[in-house]
Amino acid sequence: ILATFGSGALTTILGAHLIERYRREVFTRARYEGEVAEIATRLIRLTEALTTHLAAPDLLPRVCRAAVEALDADWSAAWVLDDEGRIYQPGALVEARSDAPGDTTGLAIRADRLAVVRELTPGTVLALASPSDPHLNGCRLPSRLAISSALLTAIVRRGQPAGVLVHGWLERTGPFPVRQRRLAAGIAH
């Protein structure tokens, strides 16, 4: 009788453990799938909105505005590579906060001088978790644009680098959630 009782208790405990593990896995999978669906929905809406304005002269400000909203960033800016492929010129800046940087005039970036630009390849998202990130050595952008953290993505046209999108936060530091990285990659694509 004692052996039967012990066996039943062990079966009950193991069963409860397996059921709890299964419930956790289902919940985690459902949360992940919901997040993926939300990202896809946001990117589809963004693509639909921007596709109607592809030839418009205000395309870059529209992209930056959409990025500020989707990423909950304090500002978003685009730098466009010149025809010689040597200098990134400011193309657009959209601020979400009144204390965000208001001007990118004079902030041209030589393509060969900044390590962060050299590391950007199509589809990559470079996360700068703080203004002291080694990628920013020798760069005056963090102080001029009040960057506490930023996500950078390459703008690609016909398979070639065409610019850089920088999405910045004035106070937030630390690692970026996967959701924000995926959104930033999707916006640049």
Rosetta constraint file for C-alpha pairs under 8 A:
AtomPair CA 1 CA 5 HARMONIC 6.15 0.50
AtomPair CA 2 CA 6 HARMONIC 6.06 0.50
AtomPair CA 3 CA 7 HARMONIC 6.01 0.50
AtomPair CA 4 CA 8 HARMONIC 6.11 0.50
AtomPair CA 5 CA 9 HARMONIC 6.13 0.50
AtomPair CA 6 CA 10 HARMONIC 6.08 0.50
AtomPair CA 7 CA 11 HARMONIC 6.13 0.50
AtomPair CA 8 CA 12 HARMONIC 6.14 0.50
AtomPair CA 9 CA 13 HARMONIC 6.18 0.50
AtomPair CA 10 CA 14 HARMONIC 6.08 0.50
AtomPair CA 11 CA 15 HARMONIC 5.88 0.50
AtomPair CA 12 CA 16 HARMONIC 6.08 0.50
AtomPair CA 13 CA 17 HARMONIC 6.20 0.50
AtomPair CA 14 CA 18 HARMONIC 6.16 0.50
AtomPair CA 15 CA 19 HARMONIC 6.08 0.50
AtomPair CA 16 CA 20 HARMONIC 6.10 0.50
AtomPair CA 17 CA 21 HARMONIC 6.16 0.50
AtomPair CA 18 CA 22 HARMONIC 6.11 0.50
AtomPair CA 19 CA 23 HARMONIC 6.16 0.50
AtomPair CA 20 CA 24 HARMONIC 6.23 0.50
AtomPair CA 21 CA 25 HARMONIC 6.27 0.50
AtomPair CA 22 CA 26 HARMONIC 6.18 0.50
AtomPair CA 23 CA 27 HARMONIC 6.08 0.50
AtomPair CA 24 CA 28 HARMONIC 6.06 0.50
AtomPair CA 25 CA 29 HARMONIC 6.07 0.50
AtomPair CA 26 CA 30 HARMONIC 6.04 0.50
AtomPair CA 27 CA 31 HARMONIC 6.11 0.50
AtomPair CA 28 CA 32 HARMONIC 6.17 0.50
AtomPair CA 29 CA 33 HARMONIC 6.08 0.50
AtomPair CA 30 CA 34 HARMONIC 6.02 0.50
AtomPair CA 31 CA 35 HARMONIC 6.21 0.50
AtomPair CA 32 CA 36 HARMONIC 6.22 0.50
AtomPair CA 33 CA 37 HARMONIC 6.08 0.50
AtomPair CA 34 CA 38 HARMONIC 6.17 0.50
AtomPair CA 35 CA 39 HARMONIC 6.23 0.50
AtomPair CA 35 CA 179 HARMONIC 7.34 0.50
AtomPair CA 36 CA 40 HARMONIC 6.13 0.50
AtomPair CA 37 CA 41 HARMONIC 6.05 0.50
AtomPair CA 38 CA 42 HARMONIC 6.20 0.50
AtomPair CA 39 CA 43 HARMONIC 6.16 0.50
AtomPair CA 39 CA 179 HARMONIC 7.22 0.50
AtomPair CA 39 CA 182 HARMONIC 7.46 0.50
AtomPair CA 39 CA 183 HARMONIC 6.36 0.50
AtomPair CA 40 CA 44 HARMONIC 6.03 0.50
AtomPair CA 41 CA 45 HARMONIC 6.26 0.50
AtomPair CA 42 CA 46 HARMONIC 6.14 0.50
AtomPair CA 42 CA 70 HARMONIC 7.27 0.50
AtomPair CA 43 CA 47 HARMONIC 5.98 0.50
AtomPair CA 43 CA 183 HARMONIC 7.25 0.50
AtomPair CA 43 CA 186 HARMONIC 6.46 0.50
AtomPair CA 43 CA 187 HARMONIC 6.94 0.50
AtomPair CA 44 CA 48 HARMONIC 6.09 0.50
AtomPair CA 45 CA 49 HARMONIC 6.14 0.50
AtomPair CA 46 CA 50 HARMONIC 6.09 0.50
AtomPair CA 46 CA 66 HARMONIC 6.92 0.50
AtomPair CA 46 CA 187 HARMONIC 7.79 0.50
AtomPair CA 47 CA 51 HARMONIC 5.78 0.50
AtomPair CA 48 CA 52 HARMONIC 6.86 0.50
AtomPair CA 49 CA 53 HARMONIC 7.37 0.50
AtomPair CA 50 CA 54 HARMONIC 6.32 0.50
AtomPair CA 50 CA 59 HARMONIC 7.29 0.50
AtomPair CA 50 CA 62 HARMONIC 7.34 0.50
AtomPair CA 50 CA 63 HARMONIC 7.32 0.50
AtomPair CA 53 CA 59 HARMONIC 6.32 0.50
AtomPair CA 54 CA 59 HARMONIC 6.39 0.50
AtomPair CA 55 CA 59 HARMONIC 7.40 0.50
AtomPair CA 58 CA 62 HARMONIC 6.33 0.50
AtomPair CA 59 CA 63 HARMONIC 6.23 0.50
AtomPair CA 60 CA 64 HARMONIC 6.17 0.50
AtomPair CA 60 CA 78 HARMONIC 6.79 0.50
AtomPair CA 60 CA 91 HARMONIC 6.84 0.50
AtomPair CA 60 CA 92 HARMONIC 5.86 0.50
AtomPair CA 61 CA 65 HARMONIC 6.01 0.50
AtomPair CA 61 CA 92 HARMONIC 5.28 0.50
AtomPair CA 61 CA 93 HARMONIC 6.58 0.50
AtomPair CA 61 CA 94 HARMONIC 6.54 0.50
AtomPair CA 62 CA 66 HARMONIC 6.13 0.50
AtomPair CA 63 CA 67 HARMONIC 6.13 0.50
AtomPair CA 63 CA 187 HARMONIC 7.55 0.50
AtomPair CA 64 CA 68 HARMONIC 6.19 0.50
AtomPair CA 64 CA 75 HARMONIC 7.88 0.50
AtomPair CA 64 CA 76 HARMONIC 5.10 0.50
AtomPair CA 64 CA 77 HARMONIC 6.04 0.50
AtomPair CA 64 CA 78 HARMONIC 7.14 0.50
AtomPair CA 64 CA 92 HARMONIC 7.22 0.50
AtomPair CA 64 CA 93 HARMONIC 6.79 0.50
AtomPair CA 64 CA 94 HARMONIC 5.87 0.50
AtomPair CA 64 CA 165 HARMONIC 7.96 0.50
AtomPair CA 65 CA 69 HARMONIC 6.42 0.50
AtomPair CA 65 CA 76 HARMONIC 7.16 0.50
AtomPair CA 65 CA 94 HARMONIC 5.81 0.50
AtomPair CA 65 CA 95 HARMONIC 7.92 0.50
AtomPair CA 66 CA 70 HARMONIC 6.03 0.50
AtomPair CA 67 CA 71 HARMONIC 5.72 0.50
AtomPair CA 67 CA 72 HARMONIC 7.77 0.50
AtomPair CA 67 CA 73 HARMONIC 7.45 0.50
AtomPair CA 67 CA 76 HARMONIC 6.63 0.50
AtomPair CA 67 CA 167 HARMONIC 7.35 0.50
AtomPair CA 67 CA 184 HARMONIC 7.38 0.50
AtomPair CA 67 CA 187 HARMONIC 6.86 0.50
AtomPair CA 68 CA 72 HARMONIC 5.42 0.50
AtomPair CA 68 CA 73 HARMONIC 4.76 0.50
AtomPair CA 68 CA 74 HARMONIC 6.57 0.50
AtomPair CA 68 CA 75 HARMONIC 5.89 0.50
AtomPair CA 68 CA 76 HARMONIC 5.92 0.50
AtomPair CA 68 CA 94 HARMONIC 7.51 0.50
AtomPair CA 68 CA 95 HARMONIC 7.56 0.50
AtomPair CA 68 CA 96 HARMONIC 6.73 0.50
AtomPair CA 68 CA 167 HARMONIC 7.27 0.50
AtomPair CA 69 CA 73 HARMONIC 6.99 0.50
AtomPair CA 70 CA 183 HARMONIC 7.24 0.50
AtomPair CA 71 CA 180 HARMONIC 5.93 0.50
AtomPair CA 71 CA 183 HARMONIC 6.98 0.50
AtomPair CA 71 CA 184 HARMONIC 7.35 0.50
AtomPair CA 73 CA 96 HARMONIC 7.22 0.50
AtomPair CA 73 CA 167 HARMONIC 6.30 0.50
AtomPair CA 73 CA 168 HARMONIC 5.85 0.50
AtomPair CA 73 CA 169 HARMONIC 5.60 0.50
AtomPair CA 74 CA 95 HARMONIC 6.02 0.50
AtomPair CA 74 CA 96 HARMONIC 5.00 0.50
AtomPair CA 74 CA 97 HARMONIC 5.85 0.50
AtomPair CA 74 CA 100 HARMONIC 6.52 0.50
AtomPair CA 74 CA 167 HARMONIC 7.74 0.50
AtomPair CA 74 CA 168 HARMONIC 5.90 0.50
AtomPair CA 74 CA 169 HARMONIC 4.97 0.50
AtomPair CA 74 CA 170 HARMONIC 6.42 0.50
AtomPair CA 75 CA 93 HARMONIC 7.16 0.50
AtomPair CA 75 CA 94 HARMONIC 5.52 0.50
AtomPair CA 75 CA 95 HARMONIC 4.23 0.50
AtomPair CA 75 CA 96 HARMONIC 5.63 0.50
AtomPair CA 75 CA 97 HARMONIC 7.47 0.50
AtomPair CA 75 CA 100 HARMONIC 6.53 0.50
AtomPair CA 75 CA 101 HARMONIC 7.76 0.50
AtomPair CA 75 CA 167 HARMONIC 5.96 0.50
AtomPair CA 75 CA 168 HARMONIC 5.33 0.50
AtomPair CA 75 CA 169 HARMONIC 6.78 0.50
AtomPair CA 76 CA 93 HARMONIC 5.80 0.50
AtomPair CA 76 CA 94 HARMONIC 5.42 0.50
AtomPair CA 76 CA 95 HARMONIC 6.64 0.50
AtomPair CA 76 CA 165 HARMONIC 7.19 0.50
AtomPair CA 76 CA 166 HARMONIC 5.65 0.50
AtomPair CA 76 CA 167 HARMONIC 4.25 0.50
AtomPair CA 76 CA 168 HARMONIC 6.02 0.50
AtomPair CA 77 CA 90 HARMONIC 7.67 0.50
AtomPair CA 77 CA 91 HARMONIC 7.39 0.50
AtomPair CA 77 CA 92 HARMONIC 5.35 0.50
AtomPair CA 77 CA 93 HARMONIC 4.25 0.50
AtomPair CA 77 CA 94 HARMONIC 6.37 0.50
AtomPair CA 77 CA 165 HARMONIC 5.81 0.50
AtomPair CA 77 CA 166 HARMONIC 5.23 0.50
AtomPair CA 77 CA 167 HARMONIC 6.42 0.50
AtomPair CA 78 CA 90 HARMONIC 6.23 0.50
AtomPair CA 78 CA 91 HARMONIC 5.25 0.50
AtomPair CA 78 CA 92 HARMONIC 5.14 0.50
AtomPair CA 78 CA 93 HARMONIC 6.61 0.50
AtomPair CA 78 CA 163 HARMONIC 6.97 0.50
AtomPair CA 78 CA 164 HARMONIC 5.68 0.50
AtomPair CA 78 CA 165 HARMONIC 4.54 0.50
AtomPair CA 78 CA 166 HARMONIC 6.29 0.50
AtomPair CA 79 CA 88 HARMONIC 5.34 0.50
AtomPair CA 79 CA 89 HARMONIC 5.17 0.50
AtomPair CA 79 CA 90 HARMONIC 4.43 0.50
AtomPair CA 79 CA 91 HARMONIC 5.09 0.50
AtomPair CA 79 CA 92 HARMONIC 7.14 0.50
AtomPair CA 79 CA 108 HARMONIC 7.99 0.50
AtomPair CA 79 CA 163 HARMONIC 5.28 0.50
AtomPair CA 79 CA 164 HARMONIC 5.16 0.50
AtomPair CA 79 CA 165 HARMONIC 6.52 0.50
AtomPair CA 80 CA 88 HARMONIC 5.06 0.50
AtomPair CA 80 CA 89 HARMONIC 5.20 0.50
AtomPair CA 80 CA 90 HARMONIC 6.32 0.50
AtomPair CA 80 CA 91 HARMONIC 5.81 0.50
AtomPair CA 80 CA 162 HARMONIC 5.95 0.50
AtomPair CA 80 CA 163 HARMONIC 4.12 0.50
AtomPair CA 80 CA 164 HARMONIC 6.57 0.50
AtomPair CA 81 CA 85 HARMONIC 5.69 0.50
AtomPair CA 81 CA 86 HARMONIC 6.97 0.50
AtomPair CA 81 CA 87 HARMONIC 5.66 0.50
AtomPair CA 81 CA 88 HARMONIC 4.28 0.50
AtomPair CA 81 CA 89 HARMONIC 6.26 0.50
AtomPair CA 81 CA 161 HARMONIC 7.49 0.50
AtomPair CA 81 CA 162 HARMONIC 5.16 0.50
AtomPair CA 81 CA 163 HARMONIC 4.97 0.50
AtomPair CA 82 CA 86 HARMONIC 6.44 0.50
AtomPair CA 82 CA 87 HARMONIC 5.63 0.50
AtomPair CA 82 CA 88 HARMONIC 6.18 0.50
AtomPair CA 82 CA 89 HARMONIC 6.89 0.50
AtomPair CA 85 CA 111 HARMONIC 7.41 0.50
AtomPair CA 86 CA 110 HARMONIC 5.91 0.50
AtomPair CA 86 CA 111 HARMONIC 5.23 0.50
AtomPair CA 86 CA 112 HARMONIC 7.20 0.50
AtomPair CA 87 CA 108 HARMONIC 6.45 0.50
AtomPair CA 87 CA 109 HARMONIC 5.52 0.50
AtomPair CA 87 CA 110 HARMONIC 4.46 0.50
AtomPair CA 87 CA 111 HARMONIC 5.36 0.50
AtomPair CA 88 CA 108 HARMONIC 5.50 0.50
AtomPair CA 88 CA 109 HARMONIC 4.98 0.50
AtomPair CA 88 CA 110 HARMONIC 6.28 0.50
AtomPair CA 88 CA 111 HARMONIC 6.52 0.50
AtomPair CA 88 CA 163 HARMONIC 6.66 0.50
AtomPair CA 88 CA 164 HARMONIC 7.91 0.50
AtomPair CA 89 CA 107 HARMONIC 7.15 0.50
AtomPair CA 89 CA 108 HARMONIC 4.67 0.50
AtomPair CA 89 CA 109 HARMONIC 6.70 0.50
AtomPair CA 90 CA 104 HARMONIC 6.16 0.50
AtomPair CA 90 CA 105 HARMONIC 6.93 0.50
AtomPair CA 90 CA 107 HARMONIC 6.65 0.50
AtomPair CA 90 CA 108 HARMONIC 6.30 0.50
AtomPair CA 93 CA 102 HARMONIC 7.59 0.50
AtomPair CA 93 CA 103 HARMONIC 7.48 0.50
AtomPair CA 93 CA 104 HARMONIC 7.21 0.50
AtomPair CA 95 CA 100 HARMONIC 5.80 0.50
AtomPair CA 95 CA 101 HARMONIC 7.19 0.50
AtomPair CA 95 CA 102 HARMONIC 7.25 0.50
AtomPair CA 96 CA 100 HARMONIC 7.14 0.50
AtomPair CA 100 CA 145 HARMONIC 7.55 0.50
AtomPair CA 100 CA 146 HARMONIC 7.39 0.50
AtomPair CA 100 CA 170 HARMONIC 7.10 0.50
AtomPair CA 101 CA 144 HARMONIC 7.54 0.50
AtomPair CA 101 CA 145 HARMONIC 5.21 0.50
AtomPair CA 101 CA 146 HARMONIC 6.73 0.50
AtomPair CA 104 CA 145 HARMONIC 7.89 0.50
AtomPair CA 107 CA 141 HARMONIC 7.67 0.50
AtomPair CA 109 CA 113 HARMONIC 7.57 0.50
AtomPair CA 109 CA 114 HARMONIC 7.56 0.50
AtomPair CA 110 CA 114 HARMONIC 7.04 0.50
AtomPair CA 111 CA 117 HARMONIC 6.52 0.50
AtomPair CA 111 CA 118 HARMONIC 7.17 0.50
AtomPair CA 112 CA 117 HARMONIC 8.00 0.50
AtomPair CA 112 CA 118 HARMONIC 7.16 0.50
AtomPair CA 114 CA 118 HARMONIC 6.74 0.50
AtomPair CA 114 CA 135 HARMONIC 7.55 0.50
AtomPair CA 114 CA 136 HARMONIC 7.18 0.50
AtomPair CA 114 CA 137 HARMONIC 7.81 0.50
AtomPair CA 114 CA 138 HARMONIC 7.52 0.50
AtomPair CA 114 CA 139 HARMONIC 6.98 0.50
AtomPair CA 115 CA 119 HARMONIC 6.35 0.50
AtomPair CA 115 CA 135 HARMONIC 5.65 0.50
AtomPair CA 115 CA 136 HARMONIC 7.27 0.50
AtomPair CA 116 CA 120 HARMONIC 6.62 0.50
AtomPair CA 116 CA 126 HARMONIC 7.89 0.50
AtomPair CA 116 CA 135 HARMONIC 5.08 0.50
AtomPair CA 116 CA 136 HARMONIC 6.71 0.50
AtomPair CA 117 CA 164 HARMONIC 7.77 0.50
AtomPair CA 120 CA 124 HARMONIC 6.31 0.50
AtomPair CA 120 CA 125 HARMONIC 7.43 0.50
AtomPair CA 120 CA 126 HARMONIC 7.04 0.50
AtomPair CA 120 CA 152 HARMONIC 7.85 0.50
AtomPair CA 120 CA 153 HARMONIC 6.58 0.50
AtomPair CA 120 CA 154 HARMONIC 5.78 0.50
AtomPair CA 121 CA 153 HARMONIC 7.86 0.50
AtomPair CA 121 CA 154 HARMONIC 6.11 0.50
AtomPair CA 121 CA 161 HARMONIC 7.81 0.50
AtomPair CA 122 CA 153 HARMONIC 7.68 0.50
AtomPair CA 122 CA 154 HARMONIC 5.71 0.50
AtomPair CA 122 CA 155 HARMONIC 7.28 0.50
AtomPair CA 122 CA 156 HARMONIC 6.42 0.50
AtomPair CA 122 CA 161 HARMONIC 7.66 0.50
AtomPair CA 123 CA 153 HARMONIC 7.33 0.50
AtomPair CA 123 CA 154 HARMONIC 7.22 0.50
AtomPair CA 123 CA 185 HARMONIC 6.06 0.50
AtomPair CA 123 CA 188 HARMONIC 7.81 0.50
AtomPair CA 123 CA 189 HARMONIC 7.09 0.50
AtomPair CA 124 CA 153 HARMONIC 6.23 0.50
AtomPair CA 124 CA 154 HARMONIC 7.28 0.50
AtomPair CA 124 CA 185 HARMONIC 6.79 0.50
AtomPair CA 125 CA 151 HARMONIC 6.57 0.50
AtomPair CA 125 CA 152 HARMONIC 5.70 0.50
AtomPair CA 125 CA 153 HARMONIC 5.01 0.50
AtomPair CA 125 CA 154 HARMONIC 7.87 0.50
AtomPair CA 125 CA 181 HARMONIC 6.42 0.50
AtomPair CA 125 CA 184 HARMONIC 7.04 0.50
AtomPair CA 125 CA 185 HARMONIC 6.07 0.50
AtomPair CA 126 CA 151 HARMONIC 5.72 0.50
AtomPair CA 126 CA 152 HARMONIC 5.07 0.50
AtomPair CA 126 CA 153 HARMONIC 6.48 0.50
AtomPair CA 127 CA 149 HARMONIC 7.68 0.50
AtomPair CA 127 CA 150 HARMONIC 6.02 0.50
AtomPair CA 127 CA 151 HARMONIC 4.65 0.50
AtomPair CA 127 CA 152 HARMONIC 6.46 0.50
AtomPair CA 127 CA 175 HARMONIC 7.57 0.50
AtomPair CA 127 CA 176 HARMONIC 7.09 0.50
AtomPair CA 128 CA 133 HARMONIC 6.09 0.50
AtomPair CA 128 CA 135 HARMONIC 7.81 0.50
AtomPair CA 128 CA 149 HARMONIC 5.35 0.50
AtomPair CA 128 CA 150 HARMONIC 5.10 0.50
AtomPair CA 128 CA 151 HARMONIC 6.20 0.50
AtomPair CA 128 CA 152 HARMONIC 7.94 0.50
AtomPair CA 129 CA 133 HARMONIC 6.87 0.50
AtomPair CA 129 CA 148 HARMONIC 7.37 0.50
AtomPair CA 129 CA 149 HARMONIC 4.81 0.50
AtomPair CA 129 CA 150 HARMONIC 6.67 0.50
AtomPair CA 129 CA 173 HARMONIC 5.30 0.50
AtomPair CA 129 CA 174 HARMONIC 4.67 0.50
AtomPair CA 129 CA 175 HARMONIC 5.61 0.50
AtomPair CA 129 CA 176 HARMONIC 7.46 0.50
AtomPair CA 130 CA 147 HARMONIC 7.73 0.50
AtomPair CA 130 CA 148 HARMONIC 5.22 0.50
AtomPair CA 130 CA 149 HARMONIC 4.81 0.50
AtomPair CA 130 CA 150 HARMONIC 7.82 0.50
AtomPair CA 130 CA 173 HARMONIC 5.48 0.50
AtomPair CA 130 CA 174 HARMONIC 6.65 0.50
AtomPair CA 131 CA 136 HARMONIC 7.43 0.50
AtomPair CA 131 CA 142 HARMONIC 5.86 0.50
AtomPair CA 131 CA 147 HARMONIC 6.19 0.50
AtomPair CA 131 CA 148 HARMONIC 5.27 0.50
AtomPair CA 131 CA 149 HARMONIC 6.32 0.50
AtomPair CA 132 CA 136 HARMONIC 7.11 0.50
AtomPair CA 132 CA 137 HARMONIC 7.94 0.50
AtomPair CA 133 CA 137 HARMONIC 7.54 0.50
AtomPair CA 136 CA 141 HARMONIC 8.00 0.50
AtomPair CA 136 CA 142 HARMONIC 7.77 0.50
AtomPair CA 140 CA 144 HARMONIC 6.13 0.50
AtomPair CA 141 CA 145 HARMONIC 5.59 0.50
AtomPair CA 141 CA 146 HARMONIC 7.70 0.50
AtomPair CA 141 CA 147 HARMONIC 7.42 0.50
AtomPair CA 142 CA 146 HARMONIC 5.37 0.50
AtomPair CA 142 CA 147 HARMONIC 4.56 0.50
AtomPair CA 142 CA 148 HARMONIC 7.23 0.50
AtomPair CA 143 CA 147 HARMONIC 6.69 0.50
AtomPair CA 146 CA 170 HARMONIC 5.86 0.50
AtomPair CA 147 CA 168 HARMONIC 5.99 0.50
AtomPair CA 147 CA 169 HARMONIC 6.04 0.50
AtomPair CA 147 CA 170 HARMONIC 5.43 0.50
AtomPair CA 147 CA 171 HARMONIC 7.84 0.50
AtomPair CA 148 CA 168 HARMONIC 7.40 0.50
AtomPair CA 148 CA 169 HARMONIC 5.80 0.50
AtomPair CA 148 CA 170 HARMONIC 5.12 0.50
AtomPair CA 148 CA 171 HARMONIC 5.45 0.50
AtomPair CA 148 CA 172 HARMONIC 6.05 0.50
AtomPair CA 148 CA 173 HARMONIC 5.82 0.50
AtomPair CA 149 CA 168 HARMONIC 5.92 0.50
AtomPair CA 149 CA 169 HARMONIC 5.42 0.50
AtomPair CA 149 CA 170 HARMONIC 7.12 0.50
AtomPair CA 149 CA 171 HARMONIC 7.61 0.50
AtomPair CA 149 CA 172 HARMONIC 6.26 0.50
AtomPair CA 149 CA 173 HARMONIC 5.29 0.50
AtomPair CA 149 CA 174 HARMONIC 7.43 0.50
AtomPair CA 150 CA 166 HARMONIC 6.54 0.50
AtomPair CA 150 CA 167 HARMONIC 5.39 0.50
AtomPair CA 150 CA 168 HARMONIC 4.33 0.50
AtomPair CA 150 CA 169 HARMONIC 6.17 0.50
AtomPair CA 151 CA 166 HARMONIC 5.82 0.50
AtomPair CA 151 CA 167 HARMONIC 5.23 0.50
AtomPair CA 151 CA 168 HARMONIC 6.65 0.50
AtomPair CA 151 CA 181 HARMONIC 7.53 0.50
AtomPair CA 151 CA 184 HARMONIC 7.25 0.50
AtomPair CA 152 CA 164 HARMONIC 6.80 0.50
AtomPair CA 152 CA 165 HARMONIC 5.61 0.50
AtomPair CA 152 CA 166 HARMONIC 4.61 0.50
AtomPair CA 152 CA 167 HARMONIC 6.46 0.50
AtomPair CA 152 CA 184 HARMONIC 7.84 0.50
AtomPair CA 153 CA 164 HARMONIC 5.77 0.50
AtomPair CA 153 CA 165 HARMONIC 5.29 0.50
AtomPair CA 153 CA 166 HARMONIC 6.78 0.50
AtomPair CA 153 CA 184 HARMONIC 6.99 0.50
AtomPair CA 153 CA 185 HARMONIC 6.56 0.50
AtomPair CA 153 CA 188 HARMONIC 6.21 0.50
AtomPair CA 154 CA 161 HARMONIC 6.75 0.50
AtomPair CA 154 CA 162 HARMONIC 7.55 0.50
AtomPair CA 154 CA 163 HARMONIC 5.97 0.50
AtomPair CA 154 CA 164 HARMONIC 4.62 0.50
AtomPair CA 154 CA 165 HARMONIC 6.29 0.50
AtomPair CA 154 CA 188 HARMONIC 6.60 0.50
AtomPair CA 155 CA 161 HARMONIC 6.10 0.50
AtomPair CA 155 CA 162 HARMONIC 5.33 0.50
AtomPair CA 155 CA 163 HARMONIC 4.67 0.50
AtomPair CA 155 CA 164 HARMONIC 5.29 0.50
AtomPair CA 155 CA 165 HARMONIC 6.71 0.50
AtomPair CA 155 CA 188 HARMONIC 5.79 0.50
AtomPair CA 155 CA 189 HARMONIC 7.33 0.50
AtomPair CA 156 CA 160 HARMONIC 5.39 0.50
AtomPair CA 156 CA 161 HARMONIC 4.67 0.50
AtomPair CA 156 CA 162 HARMONIC 5.08 0.50
AtomPair CA 156 CA 163 HARMONIC 6.86 0.50
AtomPair CA 156 CA 188 HARMONIC 7.98 0.50
AtomPair CA 156 CA 189 HARMONIC 7.68 0.50
AtomPair CA 157 CA 161 HARMONIC 6.42 0.50
AtomPair CA 157 CA 162 HARMONIC 5.75 0.50
AtomPair CA 165 CA 188 HARMONIC 7.13 0.50
AtomPair CA 169 CA 173 HARMONIC 7.89 0.50
AtomPair CA 176 CA 180 HARMONIC 6.53 0.50
AtomPair CA 176 CA 181 HARMONIC 6.87 0.50
AtomPair CA 177 CA 181 HARMONIC 6.61 0.50
AtomPair CA 178 CA 182 HARMONIC 6.11 0.50
AtomPair CA 179 CA 183 HARMONIC 6.20 0.50
AtomPair CA 180 CA 184 HARMONIC 6.07 0.50
AtomPair CA 181 CA 185 HARMONIC 6.19 0.50
AtomPair CA 182 CA 186 HARMONIC 6.10 0.50
AtomPair CA 183 CA 187 HARMONIC 6.05 0.50
AtomPair CA 184 CA 188 HARMONIC 6.34 0.50
AtomPair CA 185 CA 189 HARMONIC 6.22 0.50
